[in-house]
Amino acid sequence: MQESVAKQKLVVIGNGMAGIRTVETLLERAPDLYDITVFGAEPYGNYNRIMLSPVLAGEKTFDQIMLNTLEWYAEHNITLHVGKAIEMIDRRSQEVVTKEGERFPYDRVLIATGSSPIVLPLPGKDLPGVVGYRDIRDVERMLEMAKVSKNATVIGGGLLGLEAAYGLMQRGVSVTVVHLVDTLMERQLDSVAGAMLRASLEARGLRFKMPASTKAILGETHVTGVSFADGEVIPADIVVMAVGIRPNIELAKKAGLHCERGIVVSDTMQTFDGRIYAVGECVQHRSQTYGLVAPLFDQAKVCANHLAQKGFATYPGSYVSTKLKVTGVDLFSAGDFGAGAGRDEVVLQDASRGVYKRIVLKDNKIIGAVLYGDTADSAFYFEALREGKDVAHIRDRLVFGAAHLEDRNPAETAKAA
């Protein structure tokens, strides 16, 4: 009887959305190619991290955001080590080494270590009551503190900061958002949309201090307040740091892989060492790092195809779009909407309806879009942006959306003119 060929060993370091999406796709493409071992720092299966905000707000439960239970790993013959960290990748012996000194051999490694929240180096940053906003444990801590807390300060008026602030407010806590600049979500919104968002959130009960520079977190045994460069002090029982994320690259750097801001990967998601792949928030591709889920899934698909030895799919990079998970707030942005030479824009602003649309054009193509109050056509604009469609023939009706554009084609428009 002929012996079966031994499977290759794939070790996945990281049990988050990017790494496990890669594994899921790999199982579809080549279910019998690898023995798969996954190491996860958290004591859970794989969960939908982007749905932590609805959990904090009480709109979802932890069980409802689980993507792959522990049973799923067993059903697919995946060995999962939860709560076990990898200390080193020994490229010479082709083994990963745990903190306890255990060694696991590999033929291929997938690094999907994600990112960590940036903690500002403020006096008092280590006080009980100061929390990041990144994982289930962070949300559990906020929920516990919200039961006995009156005031929270969220440092950071970006996407995560606003979602954390809204969630805590829904739990009955009085929340002040502190932001360094005068526009909320300034990486995704222009000043007009940012002002509309602030007004809407203030109407819901959030307070804002911006622009503001935080000086210190106050307290002795627990957070009691926050002080600012202008001398003001506000009370706080909870302080949430939501000022950004930093790719987790320490393991890759220790292994001698090329890292800059993230782990540098090629278009096939391979690192400097061709046996080692990386996906997700920990990677840097063509000088870009990504913190949103869509690019991570694009990377996962390419990586899985390559691991499965199915063709030569490559990752060219991603266009990203943003939506805010705050109930009742309709907001969308995508692309590059800053000012620049050779750019034009089409704007619709209806103050009474709370609607604002700004489409940025260059060479008759959409390169950026900001929508507030009416996001029904977000998919239409995003598709045009991503595919580089020429929109010269529909420019006069562009802000009115897809429904107003289907009645004429370019030839008919030219004839009518």
Backbone hydrogen bonds, N-H to C=O, Kabsch-Sander energy under -0.5 kcal/mol:
donor,donor_aa,acceptor,acceptor_aa,energy
8,Q,33,L,-1.9
10,L,8,Q,-0.6
10,L,35,D,-2.7
11,V,9,K,-0.5
11,V,108,R,-2.3
12,V,10,L,-0.5
12,V,37,T,-3.2
13,I,11,V,-0.6
13,I,110,L,-3.0
14,G,12,V,-0.9
14,G,39,F,-2.6
16,G,112,A,-0.5
20,I,16,G,-2.1
21,R,17,M,-1.8
22,T,18,A,-1.7
23,V,19,G,-1.8
24,E,20,I,-2.9
25,T,21,R,-2.3
26,L,22,T,-2.4
27,L,23,V,-2.4
28,E,24,E,-1.3
29,R,25,T,-2.1
30,A,26,L,-3.5
33,L,30,A,-1.4
35,D,8,Q,-3.2
36,I,34,Y,-0.6
37,T,10,L,-2.5
38,V,79,T,-3.3
39,F,12,V,-2.7
40,G,38,V,-0.5
40,G,81,H,-2.8
44,Y,42,E,-1.0
46,N,68,N,-1.7
48,N,65,I,-3.3
49,R,47,Y,-1.2
51,M,48,N,-1.8
52,L,49,R,-1.6
55,V,51,M,-1.2
56,L,52,L,-2.7
57,A,53,S,-2.2
58,G,55,V,-1.1
59,E,54,P,-2.8
60,K,54,P,-1.4
65,I,61,T,-0.7
65,I,62,F,-1.1
66,M,63,D,-1.1
67,L,46,N,-2.7
68,N,46,N,-2.3
72,W,69,T,-0.7
73,Y,69,T,-1.0
74,A,70,L,-1.4
75,E,71,E,-2.5
76,H,72,W,-1.4
77,N,74,A,-1.7
78,I,73,Y,-3.1
79,T,36,I,-2.4
79,T,77,N,-0.5
80,L,78,I,-0.7
81,H,38,V,-3.1
81,H,79,T,-0.5
82,V,80,L,-0.7
83,G,40,G,-1.7
83,G,42,E,-0.6
84,K,40,G,-1.2
84,K,81,H,-0.6
85,A,83,G,-0.5
87,E,85,A,-0.5
87,E,97,V,-2.7
88,M,97,V,-1.8
90,D,88,M,-0.6
90,D,95,E,-3.1
91,R,89,I,-1.2
94,Q,90,D,-1.2
95,E,90,D,-1.9
96,V,104,F,-2.7
97,V,88,M,-3.1
98,T,102,E,-2.4
99,K,85,A,-1.5
101,G,98,T,-1.7
104,F,96,V,-2.5
106,Y,94,Q,-2.4
107,D,9,K,-3.1
108,R,9,K,-2.1
109,V,275,R,-2.2
110,L,11,V,-2.8
111,I,109,V,-0.5
111,I,277,Y,-3.1
112,A,13,I,-3.0
112,A,110,L,-0.6
116,S,246,R,-2.4
118,I,244,G,-2.7
120,L,118,I,-0.6
122,L,120,L,-2.5
125,K,122,L,-1.8
127,L,124,G,-1.7
130,V,127,L,-1.8
131,V,129,G,-0.5
131,V,239,V,-2.7
139,V,135,D,-1.8
140,E,136,I,-2.8
141,R,137,R,-2.4
142,M,138,D,-2.2
143,L,139,V,-2.6
144,E,140,E,-2.3
145,M,141,R,-2.5
146,A,142,M,-2.5
147,K,143,L,-0.8
147,K,144,E,-0.7
148,V,145,M,-1.3
149,S,145,M,-0.8
152,A,174,S,-2.8
153,T,238,I,-2.6
154,V,176,T,-2.6
155,I,153,T,-0.6
155,I,240,V,-2.9
156,G,154,V,-0.8
156,G,178,V,-3.3
158,G,242,A,-0.5
162,L,158,G,-2.3
163,E,159,L,-1.9
164,A,160,L,-2.7
165,A,161,G,-2.5
166,Y,162,L,-2.5
167,G,163,E,-2.3
168,L,164,A,-2.4
169,M,165,A,-2.2
170,Q,166,Y,-2.2
171,R,167,G,-0.8
171,R,168,L,-0.6
172,G,169,M,-2.0
173,V,168,L,-1.9
174,S,150,K,-2.7
175,V,173,V,-0.5
176,T,152,A,-2.4
177,V,207,R,-3.1
178,V,154,V,-3.1
178,V,176,T,-0.5
179,H,209,K,-1.9
185,M,157,G,-2.6
186,E,183,T,-0.9
188,Q,185,M,-2.1
189,L,185,M,-2.6
194,G,190,D,-2.5
195,A,191,S,-2.0
196,M,192,V,-2.0
197,L,193,A,-2.5
198,R,194,G,-2.3
199,A,195,A,-2.3
200,S,196,M,-2.1
201,L,197,L,-2.5
202,E,198,R,-2.7
203,A,199,A,-1.9
204,R,200,S,-0.9
205,G,201,L,-0.7
205,G,202,E,-0.9
206,L,201,L,-2.1
207,R,175,V,-2.1
209,K,177,V,-2.7
212,A,179,H,-2.0
214,T,212,A,-0.6
215,K,227,S,-2.7
216,A,227,S,-1.5
217,I,123,P,-3.2
218,L,216,A,-0.5
218,L,225,G,-3.1
220,E,222,H,-0.5
223,V,128,P,-2.1
224,T,218,L,-2.6
225,G,218,L,-1.1
226,V,234,I,-2.5
227,S,216,A,-2.7
228,F,232,E,-2.1
229,A,213,S,-2.6
231,G,228,F,-2.0
234,I,226,V,-2.5
236,A,224,T,-1.7
237,D,151,N,-3.1
238,I,151,N,-1.5
239,V,129,G,-2.5
240,V,153,T,-2.5
241,M,131,V,-2.7
241,M,239,V,-0.6
242,A,155,I,-2.6
242,A,240,V,-0.7
243,V,118,I,-0.6
246,R,116,S,-2.7
248,N,114,G,-2.7
249,I,247,P,-1.1
253,K,249,I,-2.7
254,K,250,E,-2.4
255,A,251,L,-1.4
256,G,253,K,-1.6
257,L,252,A,-2.4
260,E,262,G,-2.7
263,I,282,C,-3.0
264,V,258,H,-1.8
264,V,262,G,-0.6
265,V,284,Q,-2.1
266,S,270,Q,-2.3
269,M,266,S,-1.8
271,T,273,D,-0.7
271,T,276,I,-2.8
274,G,272,F,-0.6
276,I,273,D,-2.3
277,Y,109,V,-3.3
277,Y,275,R,-0.5
278,A,269,M,-2.1
279,V,111,I,-1.9
283,V,280,G,-1.7
284,Q,263,I,-2.6
285,H,288,Q,-2.8
286,R,265,V,-0.5
288,Q,285,H,-2.2
296,L,292,L,-0.9
297,F,293,V,-2.1
298,D,294,A,-2.0
299,Q,295,P,-2.5
300,A,296,L,-2.2
301,K,297,F,-2.0
302,V,298,D,-1.7
303,C,299,Q,-2.8
304,A,300,A,-2.6
305,N,301,K,-2.2
306,H,302,V,-2.0
307,L,303,C,-2.7
308,A,304,A,-2.4
309,Q,306,H,-1.3
310,K,305,N,-2.6
311,G,309,Q,-0.7
315,Y,267,D,-2.9
322,T,333,S,-2.6
326,V,324,L,-1.7
329,V,326,V,-2.2
330,D,328,G,-0.6
331,L,329,V,-0.7
332,F,371,L,-2.4
333,S,322,T,-1.5
334,A,369,A,-2.2
335,G,320,V,-1.2
336,D,367,I,-2.9
337,F,335,G,-0.6
343,R,340,G,-1.3
344,D,361,L,-2.7
346,V,359,I,-2.6
348,L,357,K,-2.7
350,D,355,V,-3.0
351,A,349,Q,-0.5
354,G,350,D,-1.0
355,V,350,D,-2.2
356,Y,372,Y,-2.8
357,K,348,L,-3.0
358,R,370,V,-2.5
359,I,346,V,-2.9
360,V,358,R,-0.5
360,V,368,G,-2.7
361,L,344,D,-3.5
362,K,365,K,-2.3
363,D,342,G,-0.6
365,K,362,K,-1.3
366,I,389,K,-0.6
367,I,360,V,-2.8
368,G,360,V,-1.3
369,A,334,A,-2.5
370,V,358,R,-2.3
371,L,332,F,-3.1
372,Y,356,Y,-2.8
373,G,330,D,-2.9
378,S,375,T,-1.9
381,Y,377,D,-2.2
382,F,378,S,-2.5
383,E,379,A,-2.3
384,A,380,F,-2.0
385,L,381,Y,-2.4
386,R,382,F,-2.9
387,E,383,E,-2.4
388,G,384,A,-0.7
388,G,385,L,-0.7
389,K,384,A,-1.9
391,V,364,N,-3.1
391,V,389,K,-0.5
394,I,391,V,-1.3
395,R,392,A,-1.1
397,R,394,I,-1.4
398,L,394,I,-0.6
398,L,395,R,-1.0
400,F,397,R,-1.4
401,G,398,L,-1.4
404,H,401,G,-1.2
405,L,402,A,-2.0
406,E,402,A,-0.8
408,R,405,L,-0.7
413,T,409,N,-2.3
414,A,410,P,-2.2
415,K,411,A,-2.1
416,A,412,E,-2.5
417,A,413,T,-1.7
